[in-house]
Amino acid sequence: MLRLLFAATLLLNLLIFVFTQGWLDGLTGLHARGDSDPARLQQQVNPEQLQLLNAQAAKSVQARACLEFGPLMGDDTLRSVQAQLDKAGIAATQWQDQRAEQAGVWAVATIRFPNKDFQQRKEETYKRMRINFEYLAGPPEEVPTMVLSRHGSEKAAEAALEAMSQRALKGLRVMQLQAASSLHVLRFAQADGVTQAKLRGIKELGEGRSCAAAPAASATEAASAAPSAR
C-alpha cells in the first residue's frame, strides 16, 4: 500500500513539474505561466509601431464625420477604388455607392480643317449666318474642328445635321464627344479618425468633403468637366 502511495505521489510530482515547464501547454490548452505579461509581449505584432495617445489625440481619433468622395467616372474606376478600400481594411459596410447615369454627348461638327485658309473661310461663313461655334480641344487627330451644336442623343444630333444641310451647309458630320457612363459618389456616414486617414491615402478618391456641403453629382457637371471643346 505504501509503495502504491509513493508511486502515485512521485507521478503527481512529475506531472506538476512537466506542467510548470510549459511542456503540456499545447496539449492541455492551459498555460503554465497564465496570461502573464511576458507571454503577451511575445504575441505582439510590430510593437514598435504602438504609440500612446494623449486625451486630445484619442478624442480626435474617435471623432466621426460624414464624408463623400467623387464623382468617380465609370464602373472600372469604382472597382479599382473598391479594391484599395478592401486593402486598407475599410469594409464595404462602411460606405454607400450613390450611383447616377450620365448620358452621352453628341455634336454636329465640321470635318477637320486641312489648312488655315479653309478654316478662315468657314469662320466667316458661320459668322455671317449667325451660327455659333466652338473649337474642339481634342483628340489631336481631329484638331482643328468646329463644334456647331451639342445634343443628348445621336438621333437629336442627326436631326440638327439635317436641318443645317437644308441651309446648304456642307462639310458637316455627327460625332460623339462623350460616351454614356456611370458616376459614383462614395458616402462614408460614420468615418472615424483612423478611417479618415486611410481614405486620404487613396489618391483616386480625390479630396473628400462634408456630406452637408457635398454638391449633387450631375451628368451636366461631369460633361462640362470633360476635355471636349474650348
PyMOL CGO cylinders between C-alpha atoms (Angstrom):
from pymol import cmd
from pymol.cgo import CYLINDER

trace = [
    CYLINDER, 0.00, 0.00, 0.00, 2.80, 2.39, 0.93, 0.3, 1, 1, 1, 1, 1, 1,
    CYLINDER, 2.80, 2.39, 0.93, 4.59, 1.55, -2.31, 0.3, 1, 1, 1, 1, 1, 1,
    CYLINDER, 4.59, 1.55, -2.31, 1.47, 2.39, -4.32, 0.3, 1, 1, 1, 1, 1, 1,
    CYLINDER, 1.47, 2.39, -4.32, 1.04, 5.70, -2.47, 0.3, 1, 1, 1, 1, 1, 1,
    CYLINDER, 1.04, 5.70, -2.47, 4.73, 6.54, -3.01, 0.3, 1, 1, 1, 1, 1, 1,
    CYLINDER, 4.73, 6.54, -3.01, 4.45, 5.81, -6.77, 0.3, 1, 1, 1, 1, 1, 1,
    CYLINDER, 4.45, 5.81, -6.77, 1.31, 7.93, -7.08, 0.3, 1, 1, 1, 1, 1, 1,
    CYLINDER, 1.31, 7.93, -7.08, 2.97, 10.83, -5.26, 0.3, 1, 1, 1, 1, 1, 1,
    CYLINDER, 2.97, 10.83, -5.26, 6.07, 10.56, -7.45, 0.3, 1, 1, 1, 1, 1, 1,
    CYLINDER, 6.07, 10.56, -7.45, 3.92, 10.52, -10.61, 0.3, 1, 1, 1, 1, 1, 1,
    CYLINDER, 3.92, 10.52, -10.61, 1.92, 13.52, -9.44, 0.3, 1, 1, 1, 1, 1, 1,
    CYLINDER, 1.92, 13.52, -9.44, 5.09, 15.49, -8.71, 0.3, 1, 1, 1, 1, 1, 1,
    CYLINDER, 5.09, 15.49, -8.71, 6.43, 14.58, -12.14, 0.3, 1, 1, 1, 1, 1, 1,
    CYLINDER, 6.43, 14.58, -12.14, 3.24, 15.78, -13.83, 0.3, 1, 1, 1, 1, 1, 1,
    CYLINDER, 3.24, 15.78, -13.83, 3.37, 19.04, -11.88, 0.3, 1, 1, 1, 1, 1, 1,
    CYLINDER, 3.37, 19.04, -11.88, 6.99, 19.58, -12.92, 0.3, 1, 1, 1, 1, 1, 1,
    CYLINDER, 6.99, 19.58, -12.92, 6.24, 18.90, -16.58, 0.3, 1, 1, 1, 1, 1, 1,
    CYLINDER, 6.24, 18.90, -16.58, 3.24, 21.24, -16.49, 0.3, 1, 1, 1, 1, 1, 1,
    CYLINDER, 3.24, 21.24, -16.49, 5.12, 24.09, -14.81, 0.3, 1, 1, 1, 1, 1, 1,
    CYLINDER, 5.12, 24.09, -14.81, 7.77, 23.92, -17.53, 0.3, 1, 1, 1, 1, 1, 1,
    CYLINDER, 7.77, 23.92, -17.53, 5.10, 24.61, -20.13, 0.3, 1, 1, 1, 1, 1, 1,
    CYLINDER, 5.10, 24.61, -20.13, 5.67, 21.29, -21.94, 0.3, 1, 1, 1, 1, 1, 1,
    CYLINDER, 5.67, 21.29, -21.94, 1.94, 20.46, -21.82, 0.3, 1, 1, 1, 1, 1, 1,
    CYLINDER, 1.94, 20.46, -21.82, 0.62, 23.86, -22.95, 0.3, 1, 1, 1, 1, 1, 1,
    CYLINDER, 0.62, 23.86, -22.95, -0.10, 22.67, -26.47, 0.3, 1, 1, 1, 1, 1, 1,
    CYLINDER, -0.10, 22.67, -26.47, -1.86, 19.51, -25.26, 0.3, 1, 1, 1, 1, 1, 1,
    CYLINDER, -1.86, 19.51, -25.26, -4.00, 20.87, -22.45, 0.3, 1, 1, 1, 1, 1, 1,
    CYLINDER, -4.00, 20.87, -22.45, -4.74, 24.33, -23.84, 0.3, 1, 1, 1, 1, 1, 1,
    CYLINDER, -4.74, 24.33, -23.84, -3.71, 25.73, -20.45, 0.3, 1, 1, 1, 1, 1, 1,
    CYLINDER, -3.71, 25.73, -20.45, -0.70, 27.98, -20.00, 0.3, 1, 1, 1, 1, 1, 1,
    CYLINDER, -0.70, 27.98, -20.00, 1.64, 27.08, -17.18, 0.3, 1, 1, 1, 1, 1, 1,
    CYLINDER, 1.64, 27.08, -17.18, 2.53, 30.73, -16.67, 0.3, 1, 1, 1, 1, 1, 1,
    CYLINDER, 2.53, 30.73, -16.67, -1.00, 32.00, -17.28, 0.3, 1, 1, 1, 1, 1, 1,
    CYLINDER, -1.00, 32.00, -17.28, -1.63, 35.08, -19.43, 0.3, 1, 1, 1, 1, 1, 1,
    CYLINDER, -1.63, 35.08, -19.43, 1.40, 36.80, -17.98, 0.3, 1, 1, 1, 1, 1, 1,
    CYLINDER, 1.40, 36.80, -17.98, 2.92, 39.96, -19.44, 0.3, 1, 1, 1, 1, 1, 1,
    CYLINDER, 2.92, 39.96, -19.44, 5.95, 38.12, -20.95, 0.3, 1, 1, 1, 1, 1, 1,
    CYLINDER, 5.95, 38.12, -20.95, 3.60, 35.77, -22.82, 0.3, 1, 1, 1, 1, 1, 1,
    CYLINDER, 3.60, 35.77, -22.82, 1.55, 38.65, -24.13, 0.3, 1, 1, 1, 1, 1, 1,
    CYLINDER, 1.55, 38.65, -24.13, 4.63, 40.59, -25.19, 0.3, 1, 1, 1, 1, 1, 1,
    CYLINDER, 4.63, 40.59, -25.19, 5.77, 37.66, -27.27, 0.3, 1, 1, 1, 1, 1, 1,
    CYLINDER, 5.77, 37.66, -27.27, 2.45, 37.70, -29.14, 0.3, 1, 1, 1, 1, 1, 1,
    CYLINDER, 2.45, 37.70, -29.14, 2.67, 41.36, -30.14, 0.3, 1, 1, 1, 1, 1, 1,
    CYLINDER, 2.67, 41.36, -30.14, 2.95, 42.26, -33.83, 0.3, 1, 1, 1, 1, 1, 1,
    CYLINDER, 2.95, 42.26, -33.83, 5.19, 45.25, -34.66, 0.3, 1, 1, 1, 1, 1, 1,
    CYLINDER, 5.19, 45.25, -34.66, 5.15, 46.59, -31.10, 0.3, 1, 1, 1, 1, 1, 1,
    CYLINDER, 5.15, 46.59, -31.10, 7.50, 49.43, -32.11, 0.3, 1, 1, 1, 1, 1, 1,
    CYLINDER, 7.50, 49.43, -32.11, 4.61, 50.98, -34.05, 0.3, 1, 1, 1, 1, 1, 1,
    CYLINDER, 4.61, 50.98, -34.05, 2.43, 51.32, -30.97, 0.3, 1, 1, 1, 1, 1, 1,
    CYLINDER, 2.43, 51.32, -30.97, 2.05, 54.85, -29.62, 0.3, 1, 1, 1, 1, 1, 1,
    CYLINDER, 2.05, 54.85, -29.62, 0.34, 56.16, -26.53, 0.3, 1, 1, 1, 1, 1, 1,
    CYLINDER, 0.34, 56.16, -26.53, -2.23, 58.85, -27.29, 0.3, 1, 1, 1, 1, 1, 1,
    CYLINDER, -2.23, 58.85, -27.29, -2.98, 61.77, -25.04, 0.3, 1, 1, 1, 1, 1, 1,
    CYLINDER, -2.98, 61.77, -25.04, -6.59, 62.70, -24.31, 0.3, 1, 1, 1, 1, 1, 1,
    CYLINDER, -6.59, 62.70, -24.31, -6.80, 65.20, -27.18, 0.3, 1, 1, 1, 1, 1, 1,
    CYLINDER, -6.80, 65.20, -27.18, -5.35, 62.80, -29.76, 0.3, 1, 1, 1, 1, 1, 1,
    CYLINDER, -5.35, 62.80, -29.76, -7.61, 59.97, -28.59, 0.3, 1, 1, 1, 1, 1, 1,
    CYLINDER, -7.61, 59.97, -28.59, -10.64, 62.23, -28.92, 0.3, 1, 1, 1, 1, 1, 1,
    CYLINDER, -10.64, 62.23, -28.92, -9.57, 63.18, -32.45, 0.3, 1, 1, 1, 1, 1, 1,
    CYLINDER, -9.57, 63.18, -32.45, -9.26, 59.52, -33.48, 0.3, 1, 1, 1, 1, 1, 1,
    CYLINDER, -9.26, 59.52, -33.48, -12.69, 58.68, -32.07, 0.3, 1, 1, 1, 1, 1, 1,
    CYLINDER, -12.69, 58.68, -32.07, -14.41, 61.69, -33.66, 0.3, 1, 1, 1, 1, 1, 1,
    CYLINDER, -14.41, 61.69, -33.66, -16.68, 60.64, -36.53, 0.3, 1, 1, 1, 1, 1, 1,
    CYLINDER, -16.68, 60.64, -36.53, -17.70, 62.59, -39.62, 0.3, 1, 1, 1, 1, 1, 1,
    CYLINDER, -17.70, 62.59, -39.62, -19.84, 62.03, -42.70, 0.3, 1, 1, 1, 1, 1, 1,
    CYLINDER, -19.84, 62.03, -42.70, -17.68, 62.34, -45.82, 0.3, 1, 1, 1, 1, 1, 1,
    CYLINDER, -17.68, 62.34, -45.82, -18.31, 62.00, -49.54, 0.3, 1, 1, 1, 1, 1, 1,
    CYLINDER, -18.31, 62.00, -49.54, -15.86, 61.39, -52.37, 0.3, 1, 1, 1, 1, 1, 1,
    CYLINDER, -15.86, 61.39, -52.37, -16.35, 61.70, -56.10, 0.3, 1, 1, 1, 1, 1, 1,
    CYLINDER, -16.35, 61.70, -56.10, -17.89, 61.66, -58.55, 0.3, 1, 1, 1, 1, 1, 1,
    CYLINDER, -17.89, 61.66, -58.55, -15.85, 58.73, -59.85, 0.3, 1, 1, 1, 1, 1, 1,
    CYLINDER, -15.85, 58.73, -59.85, -16.16, 58.23, -63.59, 0.3, 1, 1, 1, 1, 1, 1,
    CYLINDER, -16.16, 58.23, -63.59, -17.21, 54.74, -64.69, 0.3, 1, 1, 1, 1, 1, 1,
    CYLINDER, -17.21, 54.74, -64.69, -17.50, 51.28, -63.17, 0.3, 1, 1, 1, 1, 1, 1,
    CYLINDER, -17.50, 51.28, -63.17, -13.83, 50.44, -63.77, 0.3, 1, 1, 1, 1, 1, 1,
    CYLINDER, -13.83, 50.44, -63.77, -12.75, 53.33, -61.55, 0.3, 1, 1, 1, 1, 1, 1,
    CYLINDER, -12.75, 53.33, -61.55, -15.19, 52.20, -58.86, 0.3, 1, 1, 1, 1, 1, 1,
    CYLINDER, -15.19, 52.20, -58.86, -13.79, 48.67, -58.91, 0.3, 1, 1, 1, 1, 1, 1,
    CYLINDER, -13.79, 48.67, -58.91, -10.23, 49.99, -58.62, 0.3, 1, 1, 1, 1, 1, 1,
    CYLINDER, -10.23, 49.99, -58.62, -11.14, 52.18, -55.63, 0.3, 1, 1, 1, 1, 1, 1,
    CYLINDER, -11.14, 52.18, -55.63, -13.08, 49.34, -54.00, 0.3, 1, 1, 1, 1, 1, 1,
    CYLINDER, -13.08, 49.34, -54.00, -10.00, 47.09, -54.21, 0.3, 1, 1, 1, 1, 1, 1,
    CYLINDER, -10.00, 47.09, -54.21, -7.95, 49.79, -52.46, 0.3, 1, 1, 1, 1, 1, 1,
    CYLINDER, -7.95, 49.79, -52.46, -10.59, 50.21, -49.77, 0.3, 1, 1, 1, 1, 1, 1,
    CYLINDER, -10.59, 50.21, -49.77, -10.53, 46.46, -49.11, 0.3, 1, 1, 1, 1, 1, 1,
    CYLINDER, -10.53, 46.46, -49.11, -6.73, 46.52, -48.94, 0.3, 1, 1, 1, 1, 1, 1,
    CYLINDER, -6.73, 46.52, -48.94, -6.87, 49.39, -46.43, 0.3, 1, 1, 1, 1, 1, 1,
    CYLINDER, -6.87, 49.39, -46.43, -9.24, 47.37, -44.23, 0.3, 1, 1, 1, 1, 1, 1,
    CYLINDER, -9.24, 47.37, -44.23, -12.30, 49.54, -44.90, 0.3, 1, 1, 1, 1, 1, 1,
    CYLINDER, -12.30, 49.54, -44.90, -15.27, 47.18, -45.13, 0.3, 1, 1, 1, 1, 1, 1,
    CYLINDER, -15.27, 47.18, -45.13, -17.99, 47.58, -47.74, 0.3, 1, 1, 1, 1, 1, 1,
    CYLINDER, -17.99, 47.58, -47.74, -20.49, 48.07, -44.90, 0.3, 1, 1, 1, 1, 1, 1,
    CYLINDER, -20.49, 48.07, -44.90, -18.79, 51.37, -44.03, 0.3, 1, 1, 1, 1, 1, 1,
    CYLINDER, -18.79, 51.37, -44.03, -19.75, 53.17, -47.25, 0.3, 1, 1, 1, 1, 1, 1,
    CYLINDER, -19.75, 53.17, -47.25, -22.54, 53.56, -49.76, 0.3, 1, 1, 1, 1, 1, 1,
    CYLINDER, -22.54, 53.56, -49.76, -22.35, 53.98, -53.53, 0.3, 1, 1, 1, 1, 1, 1,
    CYLINDER, -22.35, 53.98, -53.53, -24.61, 56.77, -54.77, 0.3, 1, 1, 1, 1, 1, 1,
    CYLINDER, -24.61, 56.77, -54.77, -24.79, 55.94, -58.45, 0.3, 1, 1, 1, 1, 1, 1,
    CYLINDER, -24.79, 55.94, -58.45, -26.04, 58.15, -61.28, 0.3, 1, 1, 1, 1, 1, 1,
    CYLINDER, -26.04, 58.15, -61.28, -26.16, 57.56, -65.01, 0.3, 1, 1, 1, 1, 1, 1,
    CYLINDER, -26.16, 57.56, -65.01, -24.51, 60.07, -67.32, 0.3, 1, 1, 1, 1, 1, 1,
    CYLINDER, -24.51, 60.07, -67.32, -25.89, 60.36, -70.82, 0.3, 1, 1, 1, 1, 1, 1,
    CYLINDER, -25.89, 60.36, -70.82, -23.63, 60.52, -73.84, 0.3, 1, 1, 1, 1, 1, 1,
    CYLINDER, -23.63, 60.52, -73.84, -22.90, 63.78, -75.66, 0.3, 1, 1, 1, 1, 1, 1,
    CYLINDER, -22.90, 63.78, -75.66, -23.21, 64.05, -79.45, 0.3, 1, 1, 1, 1, 1, 1,
    CYLINDER, -23.21, 64.05, -79.45, -22.38, 67.01, -81.66, 0.3, 1, 1, 1, 1, 1, 1,
    CYLINDER, -22.38, 67.01, -81.66, -22.77, 68.43, -85.11, 0.3, 1, 1, 1, 1, 1, 1,
    CYLINDER, -22.77, 68.43, -85.11, -19.22, 69.27, -86.12, 0.3, 1, 1, 1, 1, 1, 1,
    CYLINDER, -19.22, 69.27, -86.12, -17.22, 70.19, -89.17, 0.3, 1, 1, 1, 1, 1, 1,
    CYLINDER, -17.22, 70.19, -89.17, -14.69, 67.98, -90.81, 0.3, 1, 1, 1, 1, 1, 1,
    CYLINDER, -14.69, 67.98, -90.81, -11.10, 68.50, -89.74, 0.3, 1, 1, 1, 1, 1, 1,
    CYLINDER, -11.10, 68.50, -89.74, -9.84, 71.62, -91.49, 0.3, 1, 1, 1, 1, 1, 1,
    CYLINDER, -9.84, 71.62, -91.49, -6.99, 70.79, -93.89, 0.3, 1, 1, 1, 1, 1, 1,
    CYLINDER, -6.99, 70.79, -93.89, -5.43, 74.28, -93.80, 0.3, 1, 1, 1, 1, 1, 1,
    CYLINDER, -5.43, 74.28, -93.80, -5.75, 77.78, -92.31, 0.3, 1, 1, 1, 1, 1, 1,
    CYLINDER, -5.75, 77.78, -92.31, -7.36, 79.28, -95.41, 0.3, 1, 1, 1, 1, 1, 1,
    CYLINDER, -7.36, 79.28, -95.41, -10.21, 76.75, -95.38, 0.3, 1, 1, 1, 1, 1, 1,
    CYLINDER, -10.21, 76.75, -95.38, -10.64, 77.27, -91.64, 0.3, 1, 1, 1, 1, 1, 1,
    CYLINDER, -10.64, 77.27, -91.64, -10.87, 81.07, -92.04, 0.3, 1, 1, 1, 1, 1, 1,
    CYLINDER, -10.87, 81.07, -92.04, -13.49, 80.82, -94.80, 0.3, 1, 1, 1, 1, 1, 1,
    CYLINDER, -13.49, 80.82, -94.80, -15.63, 78.56, -92.58, 0.3, 1, 1, 1, 1, 1, 1,
    CYLINDER, -15.63, 78.56, -92.58, -15.39, 81.03, -89.68, 0.3, 1, 1, 1, 1, 1, 1,
    CYLINDER, -15.39, 81.03, -89.68, -16.53, 83.88, -91.94, 0.3, 1, 1, 1, 1, 1, 1,
    CYLINDER, -16.53, 83.88, -91.94, -19.43, 81.79, -93.28, 0.3, 1, 1, 1, 1, 1, 1,
    CYLINDER, -19.43, 81.79, -93.28, -20.74, 80.84, -89.83, 0.3, 1, 1, 1, 1, 1, 1,
    CYLINDER, -20.74, 80.84, -89.83, -20.39, 84.37, -88.51, 0.3, 1, 1, 1, 1, 1, 1,
    CYLINDER, -20.39, 84.37, -88.51, -22.28, 85.74, -91.48, 0.3, 1, 1, 1, 1, 1, 1,
    CYLINDER, -22.28, 85.74, -91.48, -25.06, 83.17, -90.97, 0.3, 1, 1, 1, 1, 1, 1,
    CYLINDER, -25.06, 83.17, -90.97, -25.04, 83.84, -87.22, 0.3, 1, 1, 1, 1, 1, 1,
    CYLINDER, -25.04, 83.84, -87.22, -24.25, 80.23, -86.36, 0.3, 1, 1, 1, 1, 1, 1,
    CYLINDER, -24.25, 80.23, -86.36, -22.43, 79.82, -83.06, 0.3, 1, 1, 1, 1, 1, 1,
    CYLINDER, -22.43, 79.82, -83.06, -19.39, 77.58, -82.99, 0.3, 1, 1, 1, 1, 1, 1,
    CYLINDER, -19.39, 77.58, -82.99, -16.58, 76.46, -80.72, 0.3, 1, 1, 1, 1, 1, 1,
    CYLINDER, -16.58, 76.46, -80.72, -13.33, 74.66, -81.37, 0.3, 1, 1, 1, 1, 1, 1,
    CYLINDER, -13.33, 74.66, -81.37, -12.83, 71.05, -80.37, 0.3, 1, 1, 1, 1, 1, 1,
    CYLINDER, -12.83, 71.05, -80.37, -9.97, 70.61, -77.89, 0.3, 1, 1, 1, 1, 1, 1,
    CYLINDER, -9.97, 70.61, -77.89, -9.13, 67.03, -78.82, 0.3, 1, 1, 1, 1, 1, 1,
    CYLINDER, -9.13, 67.03, -78.82, -8.24, 64.40, -79.73, 0.3, 1, 1, 1, 1, 1, 1,
    CYLINDER, -8.24, 64.40, -79.73, -5.19, 65.71, -81.66, 0.3, 1, 1, 1, 1, 1, 1,
    CYLINDER, -5.19, 65.71, -81.66, -6.11, 63.91, -84.88, 0.3, 1, 1, 1, 1, 1, 1,
    CYLINDER, -6.11, 63.91, -84.88, -9.39, 65.88, -85.00, 0.3, 1, 1, 1, 1, 1, 1,
    CYLINDER, -9.39, 65.88, -85.00, -7.91, 69.34, -84.46, 0.3, 1, 1, 1, 1, 1, 1,
    CYLINDER, -7.91, 69.34, -84.46, -8.83, 71.86, -85.81, 0.3, 1, 1, 1, 1, 1, 1,
    CYLINDER, -8.83, 71.86, -85.81, -12.54, 71.05, -85.87, 0.3, 1, 1, 1, 1, 1, 1,
    CYLINDER, -12.54, 71.05, -85.87, -15.55, 73.25, -85.08, 0.3, 1, 1, 1, 1, 1, 1,
    CYLINDER, -15.55, 73.25, -85.08, -18.48, 72.12, -82.96, 0.3, 1, 1, 1, 1, 1, 1,
    CYLINDER, -18.48, 72.12, -82.96, -21.70, 73.83, -84.01, 0.3, 1, 1, 1, 1, 1, 1,
    CYLINDER, -21.70, 73.83, -84.01, -24.14, 72.21, -81.55, 0.3, 1, 1, 1, 1, 1, 1,
    CYLINDER, -24.14, 72.21, -81.55, -24.30, 69.62, -78.77, 0.3, 1, 1, 1, 1, 1, 1,
    CYLINDER, -24.30, 69.62, -78.77, -27.04, 67.04, -78.17, 0.3, 1, 1, 1, 1, 1, 1,
    CYLINDER, -27.04, 67.04, -78.17, -28.05, 64.38, -75.66, 0.3, 1, 1, 1, 1, 1, 1,
    CYLINDER, -28.05, 64.38, -75.66, -28.54, 61.66, -78.26, 0.3, 1, 1, 1, 1, 1, 1,
    CYLINDER, -28.54, 61.66, -78.26, -27.27, 60.62, -81.67, 0.3, 1, 1, 1, 1, 1, 1,
    CYLINDER, -27.27, 60.62, -81.67, -30.79, 60.92, -83.09, 0.3, 1, 1, 1, 1, 1, 1,
    CYLINDER, -30.79, 60.92, -83.09, -31.07, 64.57, -82.00, 0.3, 1, 1, 1, 1, 1, 1,
    CYLINDER, -31.07, 64.57, -82.00, -27.67, 65.34, -83.49, 0.3, 1, 1, 1, 1, 1, 1,
    CYLINDER, -27.67, 65.34, -83.49, -28.67, 63.75, -86.81, 0.3, 1, 1, 1, 1, 1, 1,
    CYLINDER, -28.67, 63.75, -86.81, -31.84, 65.85, -86.90, 0.3, 1, 1, 1, 1, 1, 1,
    CYLINDER, -31.84, 65.85, -86.90, -29.79, 69.01, -86.33, 0.3, 1, 1, 1, 1, 1, 1,
    CYLINDER, -29.79, 69.01, -86.33, -27.39, 67.97, -89.09, 0.3, 1, 1, 1, 1, 1, 1,
    CYLINDER, -27.39, 67.97, -89.09, -30.32, 67.50, -91.49, 0.3, 1, 1, 1, 1, 1, 1,
    CYLINDER, -30.32, 67.50, -91.49, -31.62, 70.99, -90.65, 0.3, 1, 1, 1, 1, 1, 1,
    CYLINDER, -31.62, 70.99, -90.65, -28.22, 72.53, -91.36, 0.3, 1, 1, 1, 1, 1, 1,
    CYLINDER, -28.22, 72.53, -91.36, -27.89, 70.59, -94.59, 0.3, 1, 1, 1, 1, 1, 1,
    CYLINDER, -27.89, 70.59, -94.59, -31.13, 72.22, -95.76, 0.3, 1, 1, 1, 1, 1, 1,
    CYLINDER, -31.13, 72.22, -95.76, -29.39, 75.57, -95.36, 0.3, 1, 1, 1, 1, 1, 1,
    CYLINDER, -29.39, 75.57, -95.36, -26.79, 74.45, -97.91, 0.3, 1, 1, 1, 1, 1, 1,
    CYLINDER, -26.79, 74.45, -97.91, -24.12, 73.92, -95.27, 0.3, 1, 1, 1, 1, 1, 1,
    CYLINDER, -24.12, 73.92, -95.27, -21.62, 71.26, -96.27, 0.3, 1, 1, 1, 1, 1, 1,
    CYLINDER, -21.62, 71.26, -96.27, -18.66, 69.52, -94.70, 0.3, 1, 1, 1, 1, 1, 1,
    CYLINDER, -18.66, 69.52, -94.70, -20.56, 68.67, -91.50, 0.3, 1, 1, 1, 1, 1, 1,
    CYLINDER, -20.56, 68.67, -91.50, -20.88, 65.41, -89.58, 0.3, 1, 1, 1, 1, 1, 1,
    CYLINDER, -20.88, 65.41, -89.58, -22.25, 63.88, -86.38, 0.3, 1, 1, 1, 1, 1, 1,
    CYLINDER, -22.25, 63.88, -86.38, -19.61, 62.87, -83.87, 0.3, 1, 1, 1, 1, 1, 1,
    CYLINDER, -19.61, 62.87, -83.87, -19.71, 61.53, -80.34, 0.3, 1, 1, 1, 1, 1, 1,
    CYLINDER, -19.71, 61.53, -80.34, -17.95, 63.74, -77.82, 0.3, 1, 1, 1, 1, 1, 1,
    CYLINDER, -17.95, 63.74, -77.82, -18.59, 61.63, -74.73, 0.3, 1, 1, 1, 1, 1, 1,
    CYLINDER, -18.59, 61.63, -74.73, -19.86, 58.09, -74.25, 0.3, 1, 1, 1, 1, 1, 1,
    CYLINDER, -19.86, 58.09, -74.25, -22.62, 57.28, -71.77, 0.3, 1, 1, 1, 1, 1, 1,
    CYLINDER, -22.62, 57.28, -71.77, -21.22, 56.17, -68.42, 0.3, 1, 1, 1, 1, 1, 1,
    CYLINDER, -21.22, 56.17, -68.42, -21.99, 55.90, -64.73, 0.3, 1, 1, 1, 1, 1, 1,
    CYLINDER, -21.99, 55.90, -64.73, -20.97, 58.29, -61.97, 0.3, 1, 1, 1, 1, 1, 1,
    CYLINDER, -20.97, 58.29, -61.97, -20.29, 57.14, -58.41, 0.3, 1, 1, 1, 1, 1, 1,
    CYLINDER, -20.29, 57.14, -58.41, -20.24, 59.22, -55.22, 0.3, 1, 1, 1, 1, 1, 1,
    CYLINDER, -20.24, 59.22, -55.22, -18.99, 57.23, -52.21, 0.3, 1, 1, 1, 1, 1, 1,
    CYLINDER, -18.99, 57.23, -52.21, -20.57, 58.21, -48.90, 0.3, 1, 1, 1, 1, 1, 1,
    CYLINDER, -20.57, 58.21, -48.90, -18.91, 57.31, -45.56, 0.3, 1, 1, 1, 1, 1, 1,
    CYLINDER, -18.91, 57.31, -45.56, -21.57, 58.17, -42.99, 0.3, 1, 1, 1, 1, 1, 1,
    CYLINDER, -21.57, 58.17, -42.99, -19.55, 57.35, -39.83, 0.3, 1, 1, 1, 1, 1, 1,
    CYLINDER, -19.55, 57.35, -39.83, -15.83, 57.73, -40.67, 0.3, 1, 1, 1, 1, 1, 1,
    CYLINDER, -15.83, 57.73, -40.67, -13.67, 57.89, -37.54, 0.3, 1, 1, 1, 1, 1, 1,
    CYLINDER, -13.67, 57.89, -37.54, -10.20, 59.42, -37.42, 0.3, 1, 1, 1, 1, 1, 1,
    CYLINDER, -10.20, 59.42, -37.42, -8.45, 56.18, -38.40, 0.3, 1, 1, 1, 1, 1, 1,
    CYLINDER, -8.45, 56.18, -38.40, -10.75, 55.65, -41.39, 0.3, 1, 1, 1, 1, 1, 1,
    CYLINDER, -10.75, 55.65, -41.39, -10.33, 59.26, -42.50, 0.3, 1, 1, 1, 1, 1, 1,
    CYLINDER, -10.33, 59.26, -42.50, -6.55, 58.86, -42.51, 0.3, 1, 1, 1, 1, 1, 1,
    CYLINDER, -6.55, 58.86, -42.51, -6.84, 55.72, -44.64, 0.3, 1, 1, 1, 1, 1, 1,
    CYLINDER, -6.84, 55.72, -44.64, -9.17, 57.50, -47.09, 0.3, 1, 1, 1, 1, 1, 1,
    CYLINDER, -9.17, 57.50, -47.09, -6.69, 60.34, -47.53, 0.3, 1, 1, 1, 1, 1, 1,
    CYLINDER, -6.69, 60.34, -47.53, -4.12, 57.77, -48.65, 0.3, 1, 1, 1, 1, 1, 1,
    CYLINDER, -4.12, 57.77, -48.65, -6.25, 56.65, -51.62, 0.3, 1, 1, 1, 1, 1, 1,
    CYLINDER, -6.25, 56.65, -51.62, -5.41, 59.14, -54.39, 0.3, 1, 1, 1, 1, 1, 1,
    CYLINDER, -5.41, 59.14, -54.39, -8.17, 58.02, -56.76, 0.3, 1, 1, 1, 1, 1, 1,
    CYLINDER, -8.17, 58.02, -56.76, -10.77, 59.21, -54.26, 0.3, 1, 1, 1, 1, 1, 1,
    CYLINDER, -10.77, 59.21, -54.26, -9.62, 62.79, -54.54, 0.3, 1, 1, 1, 1, 1, 1,
    CYLINDER, -9.62, 62.79, -54.54, -10.49, 65.37, -51.90, 0.3, 1, 1, 1, 1, 1, 1,
    CYLINDER, -10.49, 65.37, -51.90, -13.25, 64.38, -49.53, 0.3, 1, 1, 1, 1, 1, 1,
    CYLINDER, -13.25, 64.38, -49.53, -15.92, 66.81, -48.40, 0.3, 1, 1, 1, 1, 1, 1,
    CYLINDER, -15.92, 66.81, -48.40, -18.51, 67.03, -45.67, 0.3, 1, 1, 1, 1, 1, 1,
    CYLINDER, -18.51, 67.03, -45.67, -21.80, 65.40, -46.60, 0.3, 1, 1, 1, 1, 1, 1,
    CYLINDER, -21.80, 65.40, -46.60, -23.64, 68.58, -45.67, 0.3, 1, 1, 1, 1, 1, 1,
    CYLINDER, -23.64, 68.58, -45.67, -21.53, 70.58, -48.14, 0.3, 1, 1, 1, 1, 1, 1,
    CYLINDER, -21.53, 70.58, -48.14, -21.36, 67.96, -50.87, 0.3, 1, 1, 1, 1, 1, 1,
    CYLINDER, -21.36, 67.96, -50.87, -22.77, 69.13, -54.21, 0.3, 1, 1, 1, 1, 1, 1,
    CYLINDER, -22.77, 69.13, -54.21, -25.01, 66.75, -56.14, 0.3, 1, 1, 1, 1, 1, 1,
    CYLINDER, -25.01, 66.75, -56.14, -23.10, 64.91, -58.84, 0.3, 1, 1, 1, 1, 1, 1,
    CYLINDER, -23.10, 64.91, -58.84, -24.84, 65.63, -62.11, 0.3, 1, 1, 1, 1, 1, 1,
    CYLINDER, -24.84, 65.63, -62.11, -24.21, 64.49, -65.65, 0.3, 1, 1, 1, 1, 1, 1,
    CYLINDER, -24.21, 64.49, -65.65, -24.17, 68.12, -66.77, 0.3, 1, 1, 1, 1, 1, 1,
    CYLINDER, -24.17, 68.12, -66.77, -21.34, 69.00, -64.38, 0.3, 1, 1, 1, 1, 1, 1,
    CYLINDER, -21.34, 69.00, -64.38, -19.34, 65.95, -65.37, 0.3, 1, 1, 1, 1, 1, 1,
    CYLINDER, -19.34, 65.95, -65.37, -19.85, 66.63, -69.07, 0.3, 1, 1, 1, 1, 1, 1,
    CYLINDER, -19.85, 66.63, -69.07, -18.68, 70.22, -68.69, 0.3, 1, 1, 1, 1, 1, 1,
    CYLINDER, -18.68, 70.22, -68.69, -15.54, 68.99, -66.92, 0.3, 1, 1, 1, 1, 1, 1,
    CYLINDER, -15.54, 68.99, -66.92, -14.70, 66.59, -69.75, 0.3, 1, 1, 1, 1, 1, 1,
    CYLINDER, -14.70, 66.59, -69.75, -11.97, 67.90, -72.16, 0.3, 1, 1, 1, 1, 1, 1,
    CYLINDER, -11.97, 67.90, -72.16, -14.08, 68.06, -75.32, 0.3, 1, 1, 1, 1, 1, 1,
    CYLINDER, -14.08, 68.06, -75.32, -14.08, 71.62, -76.62, 0.3, 1, 1, 1, 1, 1, 1,
    CYLINDER, -14.08, 71.62, -76.62, -12.75, 75.04, -75.82, 0.3, 1, 1, 1, 1, 1, 1,
]
cmd.load_cgo(trace, "trace")
